Amino acid sequence: MLGRLNQLQRRYDELEQLMARPDVATDRERLMTLARERSSLEKLVEKYRECQAVDRSLADTTAMLQGGLDSGMAALAKQEIALLGQRRDALLEEMKLLLVSPEPNDEKDVIVEIRAGTGGEEAALFAADLYRMYARYAQSRGWQIEVIDVSGSGLGAFKEIIFEISGKGAFSKLKYERGVHRVQRVPTTEASGRIHTSTATVAVLAKAEDIEVDIRPEDLKMDFYHASGAGGQNVNKLSTAVRLTHLPTGIVSTCQDERSQLKNRQKAMAVLRARLFDIQQRKQRDAITEQRRSQVGTGDRAEKIRTYNFPQDRITDHRLNMTFHNLPHIMEGNLDELIEALAAAYRGRQLEEATA
């Protein structure tokens, strides 16, 4: 890591020299580009220089102690060495965090899509359990939840549910939930007590702003139809449900949760935009490097990321190869321990890449 920090400090000094040159000072675009790069390194270099100063003080104080001091001065020197060591450790931790750049989408709101996988009615019940888990987690953090579209299958089960979670840092926390979730338990409908294995897929999409995804009107097909489910007589009288089809990709987005056709259209458009934004970002990531497949996964839906074993009261996260107990507590939305473990592993992988 120190080698990487030396390299960044040299680049910082080089940037300062470049910005002082007359030919650069008169080139506004180049000057702004260099200034942005310099600004991105400034805090890290500042911490590194402070760490170097601490190292020099440590060396000087240690040399004084070894040179022979009376008992009073020796005690003071040892105390100083201990404090300088603590400060150095703190600076190293701060620099590690600064070396790991946050993802540009980390502060965005999210659109979560949960779909029942293999396992029939039990998979649909598990999809509903996952929705409640994320909803309670969001509520515990003071985030807002809004259902966009839902397809039920009876008994409080969901074949599919799409919802938005709005709150500071929602994507930074929930991005680790993308993938296939597997459950092992005895279904309520199982008379013989046999354990079933079912799955549900979770997709977590960063909510895109209008300026981030350009959807041309001619690329959009819009259909209106009668909503199903709760809503009273208005459901049957008006075609309030909206189906949007993006013709170039074939992506379909629907919403029937609101009584207003306009609101349903807005929600369906938000889902469509998020899906297109996700595709756009995946292409960008693939173009950069295939080596970005870190130990916490890429978020592809084909990955089995976690197993919920109810008879043994445990959750196993396969990306971490770690097991967590007290499963009912976690299913109540207490996900902090799990998510923090995933975030720490991800930061560790990023740090390895940054210092390679």
C-alpha positions as CSV (number, residue, x, y, z in Angstrom):
1,M,0.0,0.0,0.0
2,L,2.8,2.4,0.8
3,G,4.3,1.9,-2.6
4,R,0.9,2.9,-4.2
5,L,0.8,5.9,-1.9
6,N,4.3,7.0,-3.0
7,Q,3.2,6.7,-6.6
8,L,0.1,8.9,-6.0
9,Q,2.1,11.5,-4.1
10,R,4.5,11.8,-7.1
11,R,1.5,12.2,-9.4
12,Y,0.1,14.9,-7.1
13,D,3.4,16.8,-7.2
14,E,3.5,16.4,-11.0
15,L,-0.1,17.8,-11.3
16,E,0.9,20.9,-9.3
17,Q,3.9,21.5,-11.6
18,L,1.8,21.0,-14.7
19,M,-0.9,23.5,-13.4
20,A,1.8,26.1,-12.8
21,R,2.9,26.0,-16.4
22,P,1.8,29.1,-18.5
23,D,0.6,26.9,-21.5
24,V,-1.6,24.9,-19.1
25,A,-2.9,28.0,-17.2
26,T,-4.2,29.4,-20.5
27,D,-5.9,26.1,-21.6
28,R,-9.1,26.2,-19.5
29,E,-10.3,22.7,-20.4
30,R,-7.0,21.0,-19.6
31,L,-6.5,23.1,-16.4
32,M,-10.0,22.0,-15.2
33,T,-9.2,18.3,-16.0
34,L,-5.9,18.5,-14.0
35,A,-7.6,20.3,-11.2
36,R,-10.2,17.6,-10.8
37,E,-7.5,14.9,-10.7
38,R,-5.5,16.9,-8.2
39,S,-8.6,17.5,-6.0
40,S,-9.3,13.7,-6.0
41,L,-5.8,13.0,-4.6
42,E,-5.5,16.0,-2.2
43,K,-7.0,14.4,0.9
44,L,-5.1,11.1,0.4
45,V,-1.8,12.9,-0.1
46,E,-2.5,15.1,2.9
47,K,-3.0,12.0,5.1
48,Y,0.1,10.3,3.6
49,R,2.3,13.3,4.4
50,E,1.0,13.4,7.9
51,C,1.8,9.7,8.2
52,Q,5.4,10.4,7.0
53,A,5.7,13.1,9.6
54,V,4.5,10.7,12.3
55,D,7.1,8.1,11.1
56,R,9.9,10.7,11.4
57,S,8.8,11.6,14.9
58,L,8.6,7.9,15.8
59,A,12.1,7.3,14.5
60,D,13.5,10.4,16.4
61,T,11.8,9.5,19.7
62,T,12.9,5.9,19.5
63,A,16.5,7.0,18.8
64,M,16.4,9.3,21.9
65,L,15.1,6.4,24.0
66,Q,17.8,4.1,22.8
67,G,20.4,6.8,23.3
68,G,19.9,6.8,27.1
69,L,17.5,8.9,29.1
70,D,16.8,9.3,32.8
71,S,13.7,7.4,34.1
72,G,11.4,10.4,33.9
73,M,12.3,11.3,30.3
74,A,12.2,7.7,29.3
75,A,8.7,7.3,30.5
76,L,7.6,10.4,28.6
77,A,9.3,9.0,25.4
78,K,7.5,5.7,25.7
79,Q,4.2,7.5,26.2
80,E,5.0,9.6,23.1
81,I,5.9,6.5,21.1
82,A,2.6,4.8,22.0
83,L,0.6,7.8,21.0
84,L,2.4,8.2,17.7
85,G,1.9,4.5,17.0
86,Q,-1.9,4.9,17.6
87,R,-2.0,7.9,15.3
88,R,-0.1,6.0,12.6
89,D,-2.5,3.1,12.7
90,A,-5.4,5.5,12.5
91,L,-3.9,7.2,9.5
92,L,-3.3,3.9,7.7
93,E,-7.0,3.0,8.2
94,E,-8.1,6.4,6.9
95,M,-5.9,6.0,3.8
96,K,-7.2,2.5,3.1
97,L,-10.7,3.9,3.0
98,L,-9.6,6.8,0.7
99,L,-7.9,4.4,-1.7
100,V,-11.2,2.6,-2.1
101,S,-13.4,4.9,-4.2
102,P,-17.1,4.8,-3.6
103,E,-19.3,3.6,-6.5
104,P,-21.0,6.5,-8.3
105,N,-24.4,5.0,-7.7
106,D,-24.0,4.4,-3.9
107,E,-26.1,7.4,-2.9
108,K,-28.9,6.6,-5.3
109,D,-32.4,5.3,-4.5
110,V,-33.1,1.8,-5.7
111,I,-35.7,-0.2,-7.5
112,V,-35.9,-3.8,-6.2
113,E,-37.4,-6.7,-8.1
114,I,-38.2,-10.0,-6.4
115,R,-39.4,-12.9,-8.4
116,A,-40.4,-16.4,-7.2
117,G,-38.0,-19.0,-8.7
118,T,-38.2,-22.8,-8.5
119,G,-40.5,-24.3,-5.9
120,G,-44.0,-23.3,-6.9
121,E,-46.1,-21.8,-4.2
122,E,-43.3,-22.2,-1.6
123,A,-41.1,-20.0,-3.8
124,A,-43.8,-17.4,-4.0
125,L,-44.2,-17.4,-0.2
126,F,-40.4,-17.0,0.1
127,A,-40.5,-14.1,-2.3
128,A,-43.0,-12.4,0.0
129,D,-40.8,-13.1,3.0
130,L,-37.9,-11.4,1.3
131,Y,-40.0,-8.4,0.5
132,R,-41.0,-8.1,4.2
133,M,-37.4,-8.5,5.2
134,Y,-36.2,-5.6,3.0
135,A,-39.2,-3.5,3.8
136,R,-38.5,-3.8,7.6
137,Y,-34.8,-3.1,7.0
138,A,-35.7,0.0,5.0
139,Q,-38.1,1.2,7.7
140,S,-35.4,0.7,10.4
141,R,-33.2,3.1,8.5
142,G,-36.0,5.7,7.9
143,W,-36.2,5.0,4.2
144,Q,-39.4,5.3,2.2
145,I,-40.9,2.3,0.4
146,E,-43.3,2.4,-2.5
147,V,-44.7,-0.6,-4.3
148,I,-44.7,-0.2,-8.1
149,D,-46.1,-3.5,-9.3
150,V,-47.1,-6.8,-7.7
151,S,-48.3,-10.2,-9.0
152,G,-49.8,-12.3,-6.2
153,S,-50.5,-16.0,-6.0
154,G,-52.7,-16.3,-3.0
155,L,-51.9,-17.0,0.7
156,G,-50.0,-13.7,0.9
157,A,-47.4,-15.0,-1.7
158,F,-45.8,-13.0,-4.6
159,K,-44.9,-14.4,-8.0
160,E,-43.3,-11.0,-8.5
161,I,-43.1,-7.7,-6.7
162,I,-41.3,-4.5,-7.8
163,F,-40.8,-1.7,-5.3
164,E,-38.8,1.5,-4.8
165,I,-36.8,2.3,-1.7
166,S,-35.8,6.0,-1.3
167,G,-33.2,7.0,1.2
168,K,-29.6,8.2,1.5
169,G,-27.2,5.4,0.6
170,A,-29.9,2.9,-0.3
171,F,-28.0,1.4,-3.2
172,S,-24.7,1.3,-1.2
173,K,-26.4,-1.1,1.3
174,L,-28.7,-3.1,-0.9
175,K,-26.5,-3.7,-3.9
176,Y,-25.1,-6.8,-2.2
177,E,-28.5,-8.5,-2.3
178,R,-28.6,-9.1,-6.0
179,G,-28.7,-12.7,-7.0
180,V,-30.5,-16.0,-6.3
181,H,-31.7,-16.6,-2.7
182,R,-32.3,-20.2,-1.7
183,V,-34.6,-21.4,1.1
184,Q,-34.7,-24.8,2.8
185,R,-37.7,-25.4,5.1
186,V,-40.9,-27.3,5.6
187,P,-43.7,-25.6,3.8
188,T,-46.9,-24.9,5.6
189,T,-48.7,-27.0,3.0
190,E,-46.4,-30.0,3.6
191,A,-48.2,-32.6,5.6
192,S,-45.4,-35.1,5.9
193,G,-42.9,-32.6,7.3
194,R,-40.5,-33.0,4.4
195,I,-38.0,-30.2,3.8
196,H,-38.3,-28.4,0.4
197,T,-35.7,-26.3,-1.4
198,S,-37.0,-23.2,-3.3
199,T,-35.5,-20.1,-4.7
200,A,-36.3,-16.5,-5.4
201,T,-34.3,-13.9,-7.5
202,V,-33.6,-10.4,-6.3
203,A,-32.5,-7.6,-8.6
204,V,-31.4,-4.3,-7.2
205,L,-31.3,-1.4,-9.7
206,A,-30.0,2.0,-9.1
207,K,-32.7,4.5,-9.9
208,A,-31.7,6.5,-13.0
209,E,-32.3,10.2,-13.5
210,D,-33.8,11.4,-16.7
211,I,-30.5,12.8,-18.0
212,E,-28.7,9.5,-17.5
213,V,-30.9,7.5,-19.8
214,D,-32.2,8.8,-23.1
215,I,-35.4,7.1,-24.1
216,R,-36.7,8.4,-27.5
217,P,-40.5,8.6,-27.9
218,E,-40.3,6.6,-31.1
219,D,-38.6,3.7,-29.3
220,L,-41.5,3.4,-26.8
221,K,-44.8,1.5,-27.2
222,M,-47.4,2.3,-24.6
223,D,-50.5,0.2,-23.8
224,F,-53.3,0.8,-21.3
225,Y,-55.4,-1.9,-19.7
226,H,-57.7,-2.5,-16.8
227,A,-55.9,-3.0,-13.5
228,S,-56.6,-6.1,-11.4
229,G,-56.8,-6.4,-7.6
230,A,-57.8,-3.9,-5.0
231,G,-59.2,-0.5,-6.0
232,G,-63.0,-0.7,-6.0
233,Q,-65.2,0.0,-8.9
234,N,-62.6,2.4,-10.4
235,V,-60.5,-0.6,-11.3
236,N,-63.2,-2.0,-13.6
237,K,-64.3,1.3,-15.2
238,L,-61.0,2.8,-16.2
239,S,-57.9,1.6,-18.1
240,T,-55.4,2.9,-15.5
241,A,-52.8,0.2,-15.7
242,V,-49.8,1.0,-18.0
243,R,-47.5,-1.3,-20.0
244,L,-44.4,0.2,-21.6
245,T,-42.3,-1.7,-24.1
246,H,-38.9,-0.4,-25.1
247,L,-38.7,-1.5,-28.8
248,P,-34.9,-1.7,-29.3
249,T,-34.4,-4.0,-26.3
250,G,-37.8,-5.6,-25.9
251,I,-37.8,-4.7,-22.2
252,V,-41.4,-4.5,-20.8
253,S,-42.3,-2.5,-17.7
254,T,-45.8,-2.4,-16.1
255,C,-47.5,-0.7,-13.3
256,Q,-51.1,-1.0,-12.0
257,D,-50.6,0.0,-8.3
258,E,-52.0,3.5,-8.6
259,R,-55.6,4.5,-9.6
260,S,-54.1,7.3,-11.7
261,Q,-53.0,6.4,-15.2
262,L,-50.4,9.2,-15.1
263,K,-48.9,8.0,-11.8
264,N,-48.8,4.4,-13.2
265,R,-47.0,5.7,-16.3
266,Q,-44.5,7.6,-14.2
267,K,-43.7,4.5,-12.1
268,A,-43.4,2.2,-15.1
269,M,-41.1,4.7,-16.7
270,A,-38.9,4.8,-13.6
271,V,-38.6,1.0,-13.7
272,L,-37.8,1.0,-17.4
273,R,-35.2,3.7,-17.0
274,A,-33.6,1.8,-14.2
275,R,-33.4,-1.4,-16.2
276,L,-31.9,0.4,-19.2
277,F,-29.4,2.2,-16.9
278,D,-28.4,-1.2,-15.4
279,I,-27.8,-2.7,-18.9
280,Q,-25.8,0.4,-19.8
281,Q,-23.6,0.1,-16.7
282,R,-23.1,-3.6,-17.1
283,K,-21.8,-2.9,-20.6
284,Q,-19.4,-0.2,-19.3
285,R,-18.1,-2.6,-16.6
286,D,-17.5,-5.4,-19.1
287,A,-15.7,-3.0,-21.4
288,I,-13.3,-1.9,-18.6
289,T,-12.2,-5.4,-17.4
290,E,-13.5,-8.9,-16.8
291,Q,-11.3,-8.9,-13.7
292,R,-13.9,-6.9,-11.7
293,R,-15.7,-10.1,-10.6
294,S,-14.9,-9.7,-6.9
295,Q,-15.5,-12.2,-4.1
296,V,-18.8,-10.6,-3.2
297,G,-20.2,-11.3,-6.7
298,T,-21.2,-9.4,-9.7
299,G,-24.9,-9.2,-8.9
300,D,-25.9,-11.5,-11.8
301,R,-29.3,-13.1,-11.2
302,A,-27.8,-16.5,-12.1
303,E,-25.7,-16.6,-9.0
304,K,-26.8,-18.4,-5.8
305,I,-25.6,-15.9,-3.2
306,R,-27.3,-17.1,0.0
307,T,-29.1,-20.1,1.6
308,Y,-31.7,-19.7,4.3
309,N,-31.9,-22.9,6.3
310,F,-34.9,-22.8,8.7
311,P,-34.6,-26.2,10.3
312,Q,-31.0,-25.4,11.3
313,D,-31.7,-21.7,12.1
314,R,-28.9,-20.4,9.9
315,I,-28.1,-18.3,6.9
316,T,-25.1,-19.1,4.8
317,D,-23.7,-16.4,2.5
318,H,-21.8,-18.3,-0.2
319,R,-19.8,-15.3,-1.4
320,L,-18.3,-14.9,2.1
321,N,-18.4,-18.6,3.0
322,M,-19.8,-17.4,6.3
323,T,-22.8,-18.6,8.4
324,F,-25.0,-16.4,10.5
325,H,-27.5,-17.7,13.1
326,N,-30.8,-16.4,14.6
327,L,-32.5,-16.6,11.2
328,P,-35.9,-15.2,12.5
329,H,-34.1,-12.1,13.8
330,I,-32.5,-11.5,10.4
331,M,-35.8,-12.1,8.5
332,E,-37.3,-9.3,10.6
333,G,-35.0,-6.9,8.7
334,N,-32.0,-7.0,11.0
335,L,-29.5,-7.2,8.1
336,D,-26.7,-4.9,9.4
337,E,-24.3,-7.7,10.4
338,L,-24.7,-9.4,7.0
339,I,-24.4,-6.3,4.9
340,E,-21.4,-4.9,6.9
341,A,-19.6,-8.2,6.4
342,L,-20.2,-8.1,2.6
343,A,-19.2,-4.4,2.5
344,A,-15.9,-5.2,4.3
345,A,-15.1,-8.0,2.0
346,Y,-15.9,-5.8,-1.0
347,R,-13.7,-3.0,0.3
348,G,-10.9,-5.5,0.9
349,R,-11.1,-6.7,-2.7
350,Q,-11.1,-3.1,-4.0
351,L,-8.1,-2.2,-1.8
352,E,-6.2,-5.2,-3.3
353,E,-7.0,-4.0,-6.8
354,A,-6.1,-0.4,-5.9
355,T,-2.7,-1.4,-4.5
356,A,-1.9,-4.1,-7.1
